[in-house]
Each structure stands twice: as C-alpha cells, then as structure tokens.
Amino acid sequence: MSKKQLETVRLTASFKLPPQTRLGSLFTIYKQILNELLGYISFRNISSFKRLKKEKYYELRHKYPDLPSHYVYTACQMACSIYKSFRKLKRKGKAKGDKPVFKRDVVMLDDHLFSINLEKRDASIATLNGRVKVKLLHGKYHERFKDWRIGQAWLIKKCNGLFLNVVFSKEVELRNVIDVVGVDVNENNVTLALLDDFDKKITKEKTIRTAYFLKRRKIQSKIKTGKTRRKLLAKYGEREKNRVLDVYHKVANWIVKKALKNNSAIALENLKNIRRKIKIF
C-alpha cells in the first residue's frame, strides 16, 4: 500500500473590522519601533532575527512598557524581512536611499497577540490598554477555514477601513491524476480544455472594469480636487475590486470542480501582469 503524499496549503483570509474598533496608538508606536529597528540593522548590516532580538528586544521593552512584549518580537521579524528585500532590490539598482523606511499602517500579530473564533465571528486583539474583542465583518466564504490551523496575522489600516488578514494552513492529500485540464484566461471568459471537450465560462471582467473606469472618469471631470473626490474614487475602486474578486472566486471554484470531476491536474498559462493585458477600450 502506497504512502499518502501530503502537502501544506496556506491561504490568507481578510476580515473587515468595525470602524469603531479602538486600537489606540498601536499603529503609530509599531511604525516607530519598526523604523527604529530598520535604522539600526541598516547601520550594522544585520539580517539575523536572533541577533536583532538579542540586541534590541529588552531595550525596546523598557522604552515601551505598556506595549505587549510580542509586538516587539514581531517587529523584529518584520524588520529583518524588509531589510533583506531592500538589500536584494539595492543590488539590482531598484531601491533608493541607504535604508528602508516603513510608511504603511501595518501591524504583524502572532498567536500571543490575537485569537479568532470563526463560529462566533469575532476576534480578540491585544492593545496597549488590554485585549479588545471585535466582531468580524465578512462573507460566507471565510467559513471554509473553520477546520484549518491559524497562523500569523496582520492588522492593516486602509482608506476604506481596518482589516485583519489571517494566514490559515491545512495539510491536503495529493491526488494521482490521469489527465490535465488546460485553462485559458481571456478578457471576458475563461476556457477549459478537457480530455475530449472544451468548456467556457463568461466572466464579464472587461465589462466590469470598463464600467468603473467610466464612473471614475466622470467623477474626476466633475470634482477636480478635495476630500469628496478622494472618497468617491476610493469607494468605487473598492466596489470594482470586490466585484472582480467575486468573479475570481466563482471561476476558481468552477475550475476546481471540473478538475476533480475529471481527476485532472490544472495547467495555467503565465498569468503575470494579467491585469495590464485587459484593454478597457
């Protein structure tokens, strides 16, 4: 009897948090810590997480006594990762300056800093003033992660709200396939090449993108500058993104069902820069 072949699959789910979620000055302090660490490791050329933690952890714990200790731990992880990426880009001539500067509102969490309950649809997040319990605003597709392992997470502040991105992992059994399903992605449809047939699904992605492009252009022509213009552009940009993501999820499920039915592997074309290939006019 042959041994089962297992592989770990990791997927990230994004949960929108209520706008009234109170995290205090967590984003500001975390960004300060991260940039302090980036300056330190750039000057000393440190890429080892263990060395950085050894040299800066207790200093930062003393400097920010009200901050849960594991925020310093995750900041050290993020700083090393950012610095390694910066060095690679620097070698290729794609990065400017002597050190990386972190400007985004992103906080990395580990299992000591948050917990999540998908059945109750809530999460608990550690802050400077204790743990905060928040409701998760999400769709039904997140329910598929109920039996998955929970890994790291990130708090992300965007112009359209606050989000909790969580990494879920699960071991899956590799199947012995007998055929390959070829997938051809086009502007308005996806075509499958099956064993003895073809199948097509209309996506209307080009139609959706064109409609929102025209909406944004109309807003830009009527409202030249200001906060209202930015809010409207962000609003319709988010709507476009959500509609297209919904299409992607449905098409992906359709492809997987077809492959499972035919006990086939899935062969995709090179999808790099696929969005740039979609011509609106």
C-alpha positions in Angstrom: 0.0 0.0 0.0 1.5 3.3 -1.1 2.1 6.1 1.4 -0.2 9.1 1.2 1.5 12.2 -0.1 0.6 15.3 1.9 1.3 18.9 1.2 0.6 22.0 3.4 -1.6 24.6 1.8 -1.6 28.2 3.1 -4.2 30.8 2.3 -4.8 34.3 3.7 -8.3 35.4 4.6 -9.1 39.1 5.0 -11.7 40.2 7.7 -13.0 43.7 7.8 -13.3 45.1 11.3 -15.9 47.6 12.6 -14.9 51.2 12.0 -15.3 52.0 15.8 -12.6 49.4 16.7 -10.3 51.1 19.3 -6.7 50.2 19.0 -5.3 53.4 20.5 -1.9 54.5 19.2 -0.9 50.9 18.3 -0.2 51.7 14.6 1.9 54.8 15.4 4.0 53.1 18.1 4.5 50.0 15.9 5.7 52.1 13.0 8.1 54.0 15.3 9.6 50.7 16.6 9.8 49.2 13.1 11.6 52.3 11.6 14.0 52.4 14.7 14.8 48.7 14.0 15.3 49.3 10.3 17.7 52.2 11.0 19.7 50.0 13.5 20.0 47.0 11.2 20.9 49.1 8.2 23.7 50.8 10.1 25.0 47.4 11.4 24.1 45.3 8.4 22.1 42.8 10.4 19.9 40.3 8.7 19.6 37.7 11.6 16.4 37.8 13.5 18.1 36.1 16.6 20.8 38.7 16.7 18.4 41.7 16.3 16.2 40.3 19.0 19.1 39.8 21.3 20.5 43.3 20.8 17.2 45.4 20.7 14.4 43.4 22.4 15.0 44.4 26.0 15.8 48.0 25.1 12.5 48.4 23.3 10.6 46.6 26.1 11.9 49.1 28.5 11.2 52.0 26.2 7.5 50.9 25.6 6.5 49.3 28.9 2.7 49.4 28.1 3.1 47.6 24.8 2.5 43.8 24.9 6.0 42.3 24.5 5.2 40.2 21.4 4.7 43.3 19.4 8.5 44.0 19.7 9.1 40.3 18.8 7.0 40.6 15.5 8.5 44.0 14.7 12.0 42.4 14.8 10.7 39.7 12.4 9.2 42.3 10.0 12.3 44.5 10.2 14.6 41.6 9.1 12.3 40.6 6.3 12.0 44.2 5.0 15.8 44.7 5.2 16.5 41.5 3.3 14.1 42.6 0.5 15.7 46.0 0.5 19.2 44.6 0.1 18.1 42.5 -2.9 16.5 45.5 -4.6 19.5 47.6 -3.8 21.8 45.1 -5.6 19.6 45.3 -8.7 19.5 49.1 -8.6 15.8 49.2 -7.8 16.0 50.8 -4.4 16.9 54.3 -3.4 18.4 55.6 -0.2 20.7 54.0 2.4 18.0 52.3 4.4 14.4 51.2 4.0 11.6 53.4 5.6 8.3 51.8 6.6 5.4 54.1 5.9 2.3 51.8 5.8 -0.1 51.2 8.7 0.5 47.5 9.2 1.0 45.6 12.4 2.1 42.0 12.5 0.5 39.7 15.0 1.4 36.2 16.4 -0.7 33.8 18.3 0.0 35.6 21.6 -1.4 38.9 20.2 -4.7 37.7 18.7 -7.2 34.9 18.7 -10.1 34.3 16.3 -13.4 32.4 16.6 -15.0 31.8 13.2 -18.1 30.3 14.6 -18.9 33.3 16.8 -17.4 35.6 14.1 -15.2 37.6 16.5 -11.6 38.2 17.3 -9.6 39.3 20.4 -6.6 41.6 19.8 -4.0 42.7 22.4 -3.6 46.5 22.7 -1.8 49.0 25.0 -5.0 49.0 27.2 -5.6 45.3 27.3 -7.4 43.0 24.9 -10.1 44.3 22.6 -12.9 42.0 21.4 -14.2 42.9 17.9 -16.8 41.5 15.5 -15.7 40.2 12.1 -17.5 41.7 9.1 -17.0 39.0 6.4 -18.7 36.9 3.8 -19.7 33.2 3.9 -16.5 32.1 2.0 -14.5 32.5 5.2 -16.4 29.6 6.8 -14.3 27.2 4.8 -11.4 27.9 7.2 -13.2 26.6 10.3 -11.1 23.4 10.5 -7.8 25.0 9.3 -4.8 25.9 11.6 -4.4 29.6 12.4 -1.0 31.1 11.8 0.3 34.7 11.8 -1.9 37.7 11.1 -1.7 41.4 10.2 -3.7 44.4 11.2 -4.0 46.7 8.1 -5.4 50.2 8.1 -6.6 51.4 4.6 -8.5 54.3 3.4 -11.6 52.1 3.2 -11.4 50.6 6.7 -9.5 48.4 9.1 -8.7 44.8 8.2 -7.4 41.7 9.9 -5.6 39.4 7.5 -5.1 35.9 8.9 -3.0 33.0 7.4 -4.7 29.6 7.6 -2.9 26.3 6.8 -4.1 22.8 6.2 -2.5 19.5 5.1 -4.1 18.1 1.9 -3.5 14.8 0.2 -2.0 14.9 -3.3 -4.2 13.0 -5.8 -3.0 10.7 -8.5 -4.2 12.5 -11.7 -4.9 10.9 -15.0 -5.2 14.0 -17.2 -4.6 17.7 -17.3 -7.2 20.5 -17.6 -5.8 23.4 -19.7 -7.0 26.8 -18.6 -7.0 29.8 -21.0 -7.8 33.2 -19.3 -9.3 35.8 -21.6 -10.7 39.3 -21.1 -14.3 38.3 -20.7 -14.2 34.5 -20.4 -12.2 31.5 -19.1 -11.9 28.5 -21.4 -11.1 24.9 -20.3 -9.5 22.3 -22.5 -10.8 19.0 -21.1 -9.9 15.4 -22.2 -12.3 15.3 -25.1 -14.1 18.6 -25.0 -14.0 22.4 -24.3 -15.9 24.4 -21.8 -16.3 28.1 -21.4 -17.4 30.4 -18.6 -18.3 34.1 -19.2 -16.7 36.4 -16.6 -17.5 39.9 -18.0 -14.4 41.2 -16.2 -13.7 43.7 -19.0 -17.3 45.0 -18.8 -17.0 45.5 -15.1 -13.6 47.3 -15.3 -14.8 49.5 -18.2 -17.9 50.5 -16.2 -16.0 51.6 -13.2 -13.3 53.3 -15.3 -16.1 55.4 -16.8 -17.5 56.2 -13.4 -14.2 57.3 -12.0 -13.5 59.4 -15.1 -16.9 61.1 -14.7 -16.2 61.9 -11.0 -12.8 63.3 -12.0 -14.3 65.6 -14.6 -17.0 66.9 -12.2 -15.0 67.2 -9.0 -11.5 68.5 -9.6 -9.9 68.2 -6.1 -10.8 67.7 -2.4 -11.8 65.1 0.1 -15.1 64.3 -1.6 -13.3 63.3 -4.8 -10.9 61.1 -3.0 -13.7 59.4 -1.0 -15.8 58.7 -4.1 -12.8 57.4 -6.1 -11.8 55.1 -3.2 -15.5 54.0 -2.8 -15.9 52.9 -6.5 -12.4 51.5 -6.6 -13.3 49.2 -3.7 -16.6 48.2 -5.3 -14.8 47.3 -8.5 -12.2 45.2 -6.6 -15.0 43.4 -4.7 -16.9 42.6 -7.8 -13.9 41.3 -9.7 -12.8 39.2 -6.6 -16.2 37.7 -6.5 -15.8 36.7 -10.2 -12.4 35.2 -9.5 -13.7 33.1 -6.6 -16.6 31.7 -8.6 -14.4 30.9 -11.6 -11.7 29.3 -9.4 -14.4 27.1 -7.8 -15.7 26.2 -11.2 -12.3 25.2 -12.5 -11.5 23.1 -9.4 -14.9 21.2 -9.6 -14.2 20.4 -13.3 -10.7 19.1 -12.5 -12.0 17.0 -9.5 -14.7 15.5 -11.7 -12.2 14.5 -14.4 -9.5 13.6 -11.8 -7.2 16.0 -13.6 -4.4 18.4 -12.7 -4.8 22.1 -13.6 -2.4 23.8 -16.1 -2.5 27.6 -16.2 -0.9 29.9 -18.7 1.6 32.6 -17.4 -0.7 35.0 -15.6 1.9 37.6 -14.8 0.7 41.1 -15.4 -2.7 39.7 -16.5 -4.5 42.9 -15.4 -2.3 45.1 -17.7 -3.3 42.9 -20.6 -7.0 43.9 -20.2 -7.7 46.8 -22.6 -10.6 48.9 -21.5 -11.2 50.3 -24.9 
